[in-house]
Amino acid sequence: MKRTSWLDSRGLFSKCMSVWGNGQTSASFILINVCCWQTCGCYFSTSRQRPGRFYSDPLDAVKDIPNGATILVGGFGLCGIPENLINSLLKTGVKSLTAVSNNAGVDDFGLGLLLRTKQIKRMISSYVGENVEFERQYLSGELEGTLAERIRAGGAGVPAFFTATGYGTLIQEGGSPIKYNKDGTIAIASEPREVCEFNGRHYIMEKSITGDFALVKAWKADKAGNVIFRKTARNFNQPMCKAAKITIVEVEEIVDVGTFAAEDIHIPSIYVHRIVKGDRYEKRIEVRWLDLSGQAEKPKPKKDSDVVRERIIRRAALEFEDGMYANLGIGIPMLASNFIKPDITVHLQSENGILGLVMPNEISSHFTLTLSGKETVTVLPGAAYFSSDDSFAMIRGGHINLTMLGAMQVSKYGDLANWMIPGKMVKGMGGAMDLVASAGTKVVVTMEHSAKGGKHKILEKCNLPLTGKQCVDRIITEKAVFDVDKDKGLTLIEVWEGLTPDDIKKCTGTDFEVNDIIAELQKLLIILYTLHHSFHSP
């Protein structure tokens, strides 16, 4: 009877056994054939052979993607997007795609191109960003929180999991607009999520996400099919590699086996089905952002709006403490990092996979790093890069000490609304729902005290869809600073010079307590004012 080994039916060894035909699988036989295999300059893998794994034309790699397929598309903003594969889908004319991606690029680049040609029927993403076409077509789209974790779960074979992210919001309660009618009414609304309580906290059930195809951009692949990424380009690319039936990776270089060490591989070949070398990459940058605060320039006249923003920014910077790990939102929060005290160290983290970032302070045409807000950044010594699913694990796991972000509305008890105005504007929750869901993270909101026309932004109850429920710990505006107690409500702890608690009450849409020190100072000011007028009266 013929003996077989675990190598049988797996490539060269099984073929050689059939040639020898005597059923003997001695150590010397294996040694001889391994030496011969190495001599011929090829490589050996115990994984199932996949003929035609390497493609010279990206069009050939995607031409069998059928109408109606679900595609997972890597990248974060415009960083690490599979440019050549997306452009090839334009040429195939495939239609009715469901695209799963962090966002949809911009109108004329990335997935925005497929939106413009109406090849995408449905988007599952967490952030609209600056894509006007995506926002306009949101009526045929869906926005989802916890996107990275849902993809990671899909790749790991986990059908569902529980998370605190989204509890108390439309994501949990149901009713979030998935599709609008042309008259602005909701055509399809999301279903409620199942809720469970663990250790006194509420969690909602999220189902995992998988795809038919994953389109991924990597830096290099070796001829065994192993893949590595460059810096922040891991982002959503890494988890998406694992969550599709067929993963197609475009790379900048294809190298010999052994060019990079086995321990440096980010994605092993088991997850990779097709590899194509991209011919050209635009690597467009959305926002070139520089810290020019240290450069000697003639100061420009400041508008009133500039004064207001700077006041908030400088006060927000006082929240940073030595050794703190912090995640900062777009705009005012990130600008506050320019005013971190020089004698303390703050580790800034971004959802796209950086720890230890800082705004660049020199004009350069060679920016290669962007943060989650798509602005250019650089890193400090000791920085680290990782994938977006690891980044959100840091956030949800309570490893971030401080998150600072903007808001449209905040309620008396710390509810936060900052991601959409139904039927009018939707930017998406991005990572905000995850950032405010961790019980171990201090949440600070920075915003102007009132909206245009004097409309209240600090309210008894938010009337916009919530990002998080009872999650805000502090509110910083150009007029005041409030601490938020989830049971007692707001306490005024600071007022801007020249203002009084009564002034703050007039522009705040809910009641609040006044810190004892401020109350005593207010009484003292009243006494001094009275004495002053008494002394000068006839």
BAVEXMI-47980 format. One line per field, with one value per residue (C-alpha): chain; z, x, y; residue number from 1; residue in one letter. Coordinates in Angstrom, 2 decimals. Each point is the difference from the previous one (the first is absolute). Layout:
BAVEXMI-47980
ch = [A/...]
Z = [Z/...]
X = [X/...]
Y = [Y/...]
i = [NUM/...]
aa = [a/...]
//
This chain:
BAVEXMI-47980
ch = [A/A/A/A/A/A/A/A/A/A/A/A/A/A/A/A/A/A/A/A/A/A/A/A/A/A/A/A/A/A/A/A/A/A/A/A/A/A/A/A/A/A/A/A/A/A/A/A/A/A/A/A/A/A/A/A/A/A/A/A/A/A/A/A/A/A/A/A/A/A/A/A/A/A/A/A/A/A/A/A/A/A/A/A/A/A/A/A/A/A/A/A/A/A/A/A/A/A/A/A/A/A/A/A/A/A/A/A/A/A/A/A/A/A/A/A/A/A/A/A/A/A/A/A/A/A/A/A/A/A/A/A/A/A/A/A/A/A/A/A/A/A/A/A/A/A/A/A/A/A/A/A/A/A/A/A/A/A/A/A/A/A/A/A/A/A/A/A/A/A/A/A/A/A/A/A/A/A/A/A/A/A/A/A/A/A/A/A/A/A/A/A/A/A/A/A/A/A/A/A/A/A/A/A/A/A/A/A/A/A/A/A/A/A/A/A/A/A/A/A/A/A/A/A/A/A/A/A/A/A/A/A/A/A/A/A/A/A/A/A/A/A/A/A/A/A/A/A/A/A/A/A/A/A/A/A/A/A/A/A/A/A/A/A/A/A/A/A/A/A/A/A/A/A/A/A/A/A/A/A/A/A/A/A/A/A/A/A/A/A/A/A/A/A/A/A/A/A/A/A/A/A/A/A/A/A/A/A/A/A/A/A/A/A/A/A/A/A/A/A/A/A/A/A/A/A/A/A/A/A/A/A/A/A/A/A/A/A/A/A/A/A/A/A/A/A/A/A/A/A/A/A/A/A/A/A/A/A/A/A/A/A/A/A/A/A/A/A/A/A/A/A/A/A/A/A/A/A/A/A/A/A/A/A/A/A/A/A/A/A/A/A/A/A/A/A/A/A/A/A/A/A/A/A/A/A/A/A/A/A/A/A/A/A/A/A/A/A/A/A/A/A/A/A/A/A/A/A/A/A/A/A/A/A/A/A/A/A/A/A/A/A/A/A/A/A/A/A/A/A/A/A/A/A/A/A/A/A/A/A/A/A/A/A/A/A/A/A/A/A/A/A/A/A/A/A/A/A/A/A/A/A/A/A/A/A/A/A/A/A/A/A/A/A/A/A/A/A/A/A/A/A/A/A/A/A/A/A/A/A/A/A/A/A/A/A/A/A/A/A/A/A/A/A/A/A/A/A/A/A/A/A/A/A/A/A/A/A]
Z = [0.00/-0.88/2.99/-0.11/2.14/1.09/-3.05/-2.41/-2.53/0.91/-2.89/-0.72/2.63/-1.10/-3.65/0.84/2.00/-3.00/-2.08/2.49/0.48/2.79/2.89/1.84/1.58/1.59/1.52/-2.72/-2.69/1.52/0.44/-3.59/-1.42/2.18/-1.19/-3.62/0.54/1.42/-2.79/-2.67/1.62/0.85/3.36/1.88/1.86/1.77/-0.79/-2.84/-3.37/-1.63/-3.72/-1.43/3.37/-1.50/-2.63/-2.19/-0.84/2.78/-2.43/-0.21/3.79/0.37/-3.24/1.57/2.75/-0.86/0.23/3.51/1.72/3.43/-0.08/2.99/-1.01/2.12/0.83/2.34/-1.79/-2.99/1.84/-1.07/-2.50/-2.83/-2.77/-2.89/0.99/0.38/-3.39/-1.49/1.37/-1.88/-3.20/0.69/0.47/2.82/1.66/3.14/2.27/3.77/1.08/3.56/0.78/2.70/-2.34/-3.73/-0.79/-1.75/-2.99/-2.66/1.61/1.64/0.52/-0.87/-3.64/0.33/1.77/-2.82/-2.60/2.17/0.14/3.78/1.12/3.72/2.24/3.45/1.62/3.13/-1.43/-2.96/0.27/-2.74/-2.71/-1.13/-2.39/2.76/2.25/-2.82/-0.67/3.68/-0.85/-1.41/2.67/3.52/2.77/2.60/3.24/1.28/-3.63/0.63/2.70/-2.12/-2.81/2.37/1.44/-3.50/-0.81/3.23/-0.62/2.84/-1.16/2.60/3.15/2.68/0.31/2.01/-3.14/-1.16/3.10/0.52/-3.60/-3.17/-0.70/3.04/-0.02/-3.73/-2.32/-1.39/-3.66/-2.35/-3.08/-0.67/-2.39/-2.47/2.12/2.97/1.97/1.23/-2.36/2.01/3.66/1.98/2.27/3.80/1.37/2.69/3.41/2.81/3.32/1.18/3.33/0.29/-3.52/-3.06/-3.24/-3.41/-2.39/-3.29/-2.84/-1.75/-3.58/-2.75/-3.73/-3.27/-0.98/1.87/-1.91/1.95/-0.44/1.50/-0.32/-0.89/-0.60/-0.23/-2.52/2.63/0.28/3.36/0.34/1.92/0.26/0.36/3.12/0.29/-3.19/2.13/1.14/-1.24/-2.52/2.57/1.45/-3.45/-1.31/2.35/-0.46/-3.68/-2.03/-2.50/0.96/-2.80/1.03/-2.10/1.02/-0.95/-0.08/-0.37/1.60/0.45/2.94/2.91/-0.86/3.22/3.09/0.89/3.25/-1.90/-2.16/0.62/-2.04/-0.66/-3.36/1.27/-0.24/-3.43/-3.22/-2.72/-0.22/-2.61/-0.27/-0.45/-2.79/1.45/3.19/0.45/3.83/0.22/3.30/1.06/2.45/0.24/3.56/1.58/3.46/-0.75/3.56/0.54/-3.18/0.01/-2.20/-0.02/1.88/-2.08/1.32/1.90/-0.70/2.87/-0.90/0.24/3.46/1.14/-1.36/1.51/3.39/-0.07/-1.33/2.70/2.78/-1.42/0.10/3.80/0.06/-0.99/2.76/-0.02/-1.30/-1.28/-3.03/-1.93/-3.15/-1.50/-2.44/-3.13/0.32/3.41/1.95/-2.26/-0.08/3.80/-0.27/-1.20/3.50/2.06/2.71/-0.99/3.29/-0.41/-2.41/-1.55/-2.27/-2.79/-1.59/-3.26/-1.17/-3.24/1.96/1.52/3.56/0.55/-2.71/-0.23/-2.52/-2.45/0.36/-3.27/-3.48/-2.01/-3.16/1.33/2.58/0.17/3.30/0.74/3.10/0.19/-0.91/-3.25/1.05/-0.46/3.11/0.98/2.92/3.04/1.07/1.62/-2.22/-1.14/-2.99/0.04/-1.72/0.56/1.76/2.52/0.31/0.87/2.41/1.87/0.05/1.07/2.49/2.00/-0.75/-1.20/2.91/-1.80/-3.09/-1.15/-2.75/-1.33/0.29/-1.47/3.29/3.56/2.54/3.69/0.90/-2.53/-3.08/-3.14/-3.55/-2.66/-3.09/-1.93/-0.56/-1.40/-3.62/-0.22/0.93/0.83/0.64/1.73/3.48/-1.09/3.12/2.32/1.20/1.00/1.57/2.33/0.89/2.22/3.71/0.68/-2.32/0.91/-2.71/-0.53/-2.50/-1.55/-1.87/-0.36/2.70/-2.42/-3.61/-2.67/0.98/3.68/-0.07/3.09/-0.31/3.70/0.64/2.47/-2.61/-3.41/-2.93/-2.51/-0.29/2.79/-0.38/3.61/3.07/3.27/-1.26/0.24/3.06/-0.79/-2.41/-1.04/-1.88/-0.61/2.88/2.65/1.17/1.42/1.79/-0.72/2.58/-1.55/2.89/1.22/-3.28/-0.78/2.31/-1.19/1.07/-2.07/-1.73/-2.46/1.19/-0.02/0.15/2.93/0.75/-0.88/-3.45/-0.48/1.05/-2.74/-2.77/1.37/-0.74/3.35/3.70/1.78/3.37/0.67/1.53/3.60/-0.81/-2.94/2.13/2.75/-2.54/-1.49/3.44/0.58/-3.31/0.85/3.36/-1.61/-2.69/2.66/2.12/-3.06/-0.96/3.62/0.37/-3.19/0.49/1.00]
X = [0.00/1.31/0.86/-0.73/1.28/-1.61/1.70/-1.99/-2.12/1.82/2.27/3.52/0.30/-3.14/1.09/3.44/-1.58/-2.06/3.19/1.90/-3.06/1.44/-1.86/3.22/0.18/3.40/1.75/2.65/-2.70/-1.39/3.45/1.01/-3.14/0.11/3.58/-1.06/-2.92/2.26/2.55/-2.57/-0.62/-3.65/-1.72/-2.03/-3.25/-2.18/-3.11/-2.29/1.33/-1.90/0.82/0.27/0.37/2.17/-1.46/1.72/-3.19/-2.37/-2.91/0.56/-0.01/-3.49/-1.79/-1.89/-1.57/-3.70/-2.87/-1.42/3.23/1.02/3.48/2.12/2.20/3.03/1.36/-0.72/-0.99/2.35/2.83/0.68/-2.85/0.27/0.10/0.72/-2.63/-2.67/0.87/-0.23/-3.53/-0.92/1.09/-1.90/-3.25/-1.11/-3.19/-2.12/3.01/-0.20/3.18/1.29/2.62/0.92/-1.16/-0.41/3.02/-0.79/-2.18/2.69/2.26/-0.23/-3.47/-1.44/0.58/-2.24/-2.65/0.03/-0.59/-2.77/1.81/-0.41/-3.55/0.65/2.77/0.77/2.39/0.53/0.88/-1.16/2.92/0.30/-1.67/-2.88/-1.27/-0.09/-1.92/-2.44/-0.42/-0.24/-3.65/1.24/2.58/0.47/2.20/1.35/1.94/2.61/0.90/3.56/-1.04/-2.85/2.46/2.53/-2.72/-1.00/3.56/0.23/-3.23/-1.84/-3.58/-0.84/1.29/-1.09/1.35/-0.84/0.43/-3.31/-2.06/-2.71/0.25/-1.98/2.41/-1.37/-3.56/-0.60/-1.36/3.30/-0.59/1.45/-1.74/-1.95/-2.88/0.40/-2.33/2.35/-2.05/1.63/-0.49/1.94/0.95/2.41/-1.28/0.50/3.04/-0.17/1.15/1.71/1.40/3.46/1.46/-2.52/0.54/-2.20/1.33/-1.58/0.44/1.77/0.19/3.31/0.71/1.45/0.37/0.21/3.17/2.47/1.93/3.14/3.03/3.31/3.61/1.76/-0.82/2.50/-0.32/-1.53/-2.93/0.86/-0.73/1.32/-1.42/1.74/-0.67/-3.66/-1.07/-0.90/-3.18/-3.05/2.08/1.26/-3.33/-1.64/2.59/-1.44/-3.73/-0.61/-0.35/2.53/2.59/1.65/3.07/1.72/3.58/2.79/2.61/0.15/3.19/1.75/-0.76/2.23/0.17/-1.86/0.21/-2.84/-0.65/-0.47/-2.87/-3.29/-2.29/1.04/-0.73/-2.95/-2.16/1.26/-1.48/1.12/2.89/0.58/2.77/-1.39/1.52/-0.52/-1.26/-1.22/-0.13/-2.06/-0.06/-3.27/1.23/3.55/0.19/2.95/0.76/1.34/-0.35/3.75/0.89/0.70/-2.67/-1.76/-3.23/-3.15/-2.99/-2.29/-3.70/-2.44/-0.45/3.77/0.06/-2.82/1.73/3.36/-1.60/-1.52/3.21/2.22/-2.39/-0.33/3.79/-0.14/-1.72/3.22/2.01/3.47/0.10/-3.58/-1.20/-2.48/-2.12/-0.90/-2.78/0.17/0.37/0.20/0.97/2.96/1.08/0.12/3.00/2.04/-0.25/1.03/2.38/3.62/0.82/-2.57/-0.33/-3.35/-0.34/-2.48/-1.85/-1.94/-2.60/1.84/2.86/2.55/1.15/2.42/-1.03/0.59/-0.83/2.87/1.69/1.94/-1.37/0.66/-1.28/0.82/-2.71/-0.93/-1.90/-3.53/-2.11/-3.65/-1.14/2.04/2.43/3.73/1.97/3.40/1.09/2.23/2.74/-1.63/-3.09/-1.81/-2.15/-2.81/-3.27/-3.34/-1.52/2.85/-0.48/-3.68/0.83/2.22/-2.89/-2.80/2.30/0.40/3.70/-0.50/-0.04/-1.56/-2.08/-0.81/-2.52/-2.49/-3.78/-3.19/-1.85/0.68/-2.74/-0.12/0.92/2.77/-1.75/1.96/-1.24/2.60/-0.50/-3.14/-2.93/-2.70/-0.85/2.46/3.56/1.79/3.73/-0.21/1.06/3.47/1.77/-1.97/-2.45/2.88/1.95/-2.81/-1.13/2.94/-0.69/3.70/0.47/-0.59/-2.13/0.46/-2.14/1.35/-2.47/-1.38/-2.55/-2.84/-0.86/-0.64/-2.78/0.59/-1.62/0.82/2.47/0.01/-3.51/-2.22/-0.28/1.65/-2.43/2.52/0.98/2.39/3.61/0.13/-2.22/1.21/3.56/1.30/2.07/0.87/-1.15/2.36/-1.34/1.25/-2.18/0.08/1.12/-2.47/0.55/-2.66/-1.40/-2.08/-2.49/0.12/0.59/2.17/2.22/1.53/3.66/1.49/-1.24/1.90/1.34/-2.71/-2.88/-2.14/-2.03/-3.11/1.47/0.60/-3.57/-1.36/1.82/-0.39/-3.06/-0.22/0.53/3.29/1.65/2.75/3.29/0.37/3.14/-1.65/-3.08/2.13/1.93/-3.29/-1.20/3.28/-0.27/-3.53/1.19/2.92/-2.28/-2.47/2.73/1.52/-3.29/-0.82/3.36/-0.44/-3.69/-0.84]
Y = [0.00/3.46/2.17/3.70/2.84/3.29/1.52/-2.16/1.94/3.21/0.83/-1.22/-2.74/-1.79/0.25/-1.40/-2.84/-1.04/-0.07/-2.10/-2.19/-2.14/1.61/0.77/3.43/-0.06/3.01/-0.22/0.21/3.18/1.51/-0.70/1.51/3.11/0.58/-0.43/2.37/2.69/-0.50/0.77/3.42/-0.61/-0.16/-2.56/0.55/-2.53/2.09/-1.06/1.09/2.84/0.16/3.49/1.72/2.75/2.32/2.54/1.89/1.17/-0.29/-3.75/-0.22/1.54/-0.87/-2.93/2.15/-0.37/2.44/0.18/-1.09/1.24/1.51/0.98/2.92/0.88/3.42/2.88/3.17/-0.03/-1.75/-3.56/-0.31/-2.56/2.61/-2.37/-2.55/2.70/1.46/-3.48/-0.44/3.16/-1.74/-3.24/1.91/-2.33/1.30/-0.21/-0.40/0.11/1.74/-0.26/2.63/2.46/2.76/0.63/2.13/3.27/0.84/-0.54/-2.58/-3.40/-1.47/3.39/-0.95/-3.08/2.06/2.52/-2.74/-1.52/-3.34/-0.08/-0.66/-0.08/1.35/-1.38/2.45/2.04/3.41/2.06/2.42/2.60/-2.06/2.20/-2.66/-2.60/2.38/0.67/-3.72/-0.88/-0.67/-3.31/-0.63/-1.23/1.31/-2.39/0.35/-2.51/-0.69/-1.19/-2.45/-1.37/-0.71/-1.54/-2.24/-1.05/-1.01/-2.01/-1.92/1.75/0.61/2.66/1.69/2.49/3.53/3.11/2.09/1.45/-0.82/2.61/1.25/-0.67/-2.84/-1.83/1.29/-0.42/2.65/1.22/0.96/-2.61/1.34/3.18/0.59/2.85/2.15/-0.32/-2.53/-3.19/-2.94/-2.58/0.32/-2.15/-2.75/0.12/-1.84/-2.64/1.31/-1.92/1.14/-1.06/1.14/2.82/1.44/-0.31/-1.45/-0.43/-2.90/0.71/-2.49/-0.56/1.05/-2.17/0.52/-1.85/1.85/2.20/2.66/0.83/2.25/-1.19/1.05/-3.25/-3.65/-2.81/-2.80/-2.24/2.41/1.55/3.71/3.00/3.52/3.34/2.07/1.13/-1.80/-3.02/1.83/-1.97/-1.96/-2.47/-1.21/0.01/-2.46/-2.59/0.57/-0.80/-3.18/1.35/2.61/1.97/1.97/2.63/0.75/2.36/-2.75/-3.77/-1.36/-3.32/-2.23/0.92/3.72/0.72/-2.17/-2.34/1.87/3.27/-1.31/1.81/-2.26/-3.63/-1.57/-2.04/3.13/1.12/-1.39/2.41/2.46/2.66/2.56/3.50/2.09/3.45/1.59/3.54/-0.28/3.15/1.92/1.62/2.64/1.34/1.21/1.84/1.30/3.47/1.28/0.01/1.86/3.71/1.51/3.31/-0.71/0.30/1.95/-2.37/-0.26/-0.33/-3.68/-0.51/1.52/-2.28/-3.12/0.90/0.58/-3.49/-1.56/1.50/-1.00/-3.52/-0.40/0.24/-3.41/-1.78/-1.70/-1.51/-3.59/0.13/-1.98/2.15/-0.16/3.38/0.77/2.10/3.78/1.67/-3.16/-0.78/3.65/-0.05/-2.33/2.99/1.44/-3.02/1.18/-0.63/-1.72/-2.80/-2.94/-0.90/-3.04/0.79/-2.92/-0.14/-2.52/-0.70/-1.57/2.39/0.50/2.87/2.46/3.75/2.71/0.65/3.37/0.19/0.51/-3.14/-1.60/-3.47/-0.54/-3.67/-0.14/1.14/-0.36/-1.06/3.51/-0.31/2.76/-0.43/-0.96/-1.31/-2.16/0.35/-2.44/-3.02/0.13/-3.15/-1.02/-2.54/-0.87/1.73/-3.00/0.10/3.76/-0.37/-2.81/2.47/2.44/-2.36/-1.73/3.21/0.45/3.60/2.47/2.94/0.53/3.52/0.66/2.52/-0.04/1.33/-0.46/-1.18/-0.69/0.84/-3.58/-0.45/-1.38/0.87/0.67/0.70/-2.16/0.89/2.33/-2.32/0.74/2.90/-0.86/-3.20/-0.32/-3.36/-0.97/-1.06/-1.21/2.29/-2.65/-2.25/2.86/1.05/-3.54/-0.93/0.42/0.58/2.97/3.66/1.61/3.75/1.93/3.20/2.20/3.50/0.71/0.77/-0.82/2.62/2.37/-0.67/-3.42/-2.07/-2.89/-0.91/-1.32/-1.80/-2.76/-0.41/0.05/-1.34/-3.70/-0.94/-1.06/-1.15/0.02/1.56/-0.10/3.60/0.94/3.64/2.74/2.81/3.02/3.55/1.19/-2.71/-3.40/-2.53/-3.26/-2.62/-2.41/-2.75/0.15/3.61/1.80/3.04/2.01/3.26/-0.05/2.86/3.14/2.14/3.34/2.67/-2.49/-1.07/-3.14/1.99/0.71/-3.71/-0.84/2.25/-1.89/-3.55/-2.10/-1.74/0.70/-0.68/0.23/2.54/-1.05/1.28/1.99/1.75/0.68/1.58/2.07/1.16/1.12/1.79/1.81/1.11/1.34/1.84/1.41/1.21/1.57/1.69/1.62/0.92/1.72/2.03/0.87/3.62]
i = [1/2/3/4/5/6/7/8/9/10/11/12/13/14/15/16/17/18/19/20/21/22/23/24/25/26/27/28/29/30/31/32/33/34/35/36/37/38/39/40/41/42/43/44/45/46/47/48/49/50/51/52/53/54/55/56/57/58/59/60/61/62/63/64/65/66/67/68/69/70/71/72/73/74/75/76/77/78/79/80/81/82/83/84/85/86/87/88/89/90/91/92/93/94/95/96/97/98/99/100/101/102/103/104/105/106/107/108/109/110/111/112/113/114/115/116/117/118/119/120/121/122/123/124/125/126/127/128/129/130/131/132/133/134/135/136/137/138/139/140/141/142/143/144/145/146/147/148/149/150/151/152/153/154/155/156/157/158/159/160/161/162/163/164/165/166/167/168/169/170/171/172/173/174/175/176/177/178/179/180/181/182/183/184/185/186/187/188/189/190/191/192/193/194/195/196/197/198/199/200/201/202/203/204/205/206/207/208/209/210/211/212/213/214/215/216/217/218/219/220/221/222/223/224/225/226/227/228/229/230/231/232/233/234/235/236/237/238/239/240/241/242/243/244/245/246/247/248/249/250/251/252/253/254/255/256/257/258/259/260/261/262/263/264/265/266/267/268/269/270/271/272/273/274/275/276/277/278/279/280/281/282/283/284/285/286/287/288/289/290/291/292/293/294/295/296/297/298/299/300/301/302/303/304/305/306/307/308/309/310/311/312/313/314/315/316/317/318/319/320/321/322/323/324/325/326/327/328/329/330/331/332/333/334/335/336/337/338/339/340/341/342/343/344/345/346/347/348/349/350/351/352/353/354/355/356/357/358/359/360/361/362/363/364/365/366/367/368/369/370/371/372/373/374/375/376/377/378/379/380/381/382/383/384/385/386/387/388/389/390/391/392/393/394/395/396/397/398/399/400/401/402/403/404/405/406/407/408/409/410/411/412/413/414/415/416/417/418/419/420/421/422/423/424/425/426/427/428/429/430/431/432/433/434/435/436/437/438/439/440/441/442/443/444/445/446/447/448/449/450/451/452/453/454/455/456/457/458/459/460/461/462/463/464/465/466/467/468/469/470/471/472/473/474/475/476/477/478/479/480/481/482/483/484/485/486/487/488/489/490/491/492/493/494/495/496/497/498/499/500/501/502/503/504/505/506/507/508/509/510/511/512/513/514/515/516/517/518/519/520/521/522/523/524/525/526/527/528/529/530/531/532/533/534/535/536/537/538]
aa = [m/k/r/t/s/w/l/d/s/r/g/l/f/s/k/c/m/s/v/w/g/n/g/q/t/s/a/s/f/i/l/i/n/v/c/c/w/q/t/c/g/c/y/f/s/t/s/r/q/r/p/g/r/f/y/s/d/p/l/d/a/v/k/d/i/p/n/g/a/t/i/l/v/g/g/f/g/l/c/g/i/p/e/n/l/i/n/s/l/l/k/t/g/v/k/s/l/t/a/v/s/n/n/a/g/v/d/d/f/g/l/g/l/l/l/r/t/k/q/i/k/r/m/i/s/s/y/v/g/e/n/v/e/f/e/r/q/y/l/s/g/e/l/e/g/t/l/a/e/r/i/r/a/g/g/a/g/v/p/a/f/f/t/a/t/g/y/g/t/l/i/q/e/g/g/s/p/i/k/y/n/k/d/g/t/i/a/i/a/s/e/p/r/e/v/c/e/f/n/g/r/h/y/i/m/e/k/s/i/t/g/d/f/a/l/v/k/a/w/k/a/d/k/a/g/n/v/i/f/r/k/t/a/r/n/f/n/q/p/m/c/k/a/a/k/i/t/i/v/e/v/e/e/i/v/d/v/g/t/f/a/a/e/d/i/h/i/p/s/i/y/v/h/r/i/v/k/g/d/r/y/e/k/r/i/e/v/r/w/l/d/l/s/g/q/a/e/k/p/k/p/k/k/d/s/d/v/v/r/e/r/i/i/r/r/a/a/l/e/f/e/d/g/m/y/a/n/l/g/i/g/i/p/m/l/a/s/n/f/i/k/p/d/i/t/v/h/l/q/s/e/n/g/i/l/g/l/v/m/p/n/e/i/s/s/h/f/t/l/t/l/s/g/k/e/t/v/t/v/l/p/g/a/a/y/f/s/s/d/d/s/f/a/m/i/r/g/g/h/i/n/l/t/m/l/g/a/m/q/v/s/k/y/g/d/l/a/n/w/m/i/p/g/k/m/v/k/g/m/g/g/a/m/d/l/v/a/s/a/g/t/k/v/v/v/t/m/e/h/s/a/k/g/g/k/h/k/i/l/e/k/c/n/l/p/l/t/g/k/q/c/v/d/r/i/i/t/e/k/a/v/f/d/v/d/k/d/k/g/l/t/l/i/e/v/w/e/g/l/t/p/d/d/i/k/k/c/t/g/t/d/f/e/v/n/d/i/i/a/e/l/q/k/l/l/i/i/l/y/t/l/h/h/s/f/h/s/p]
//
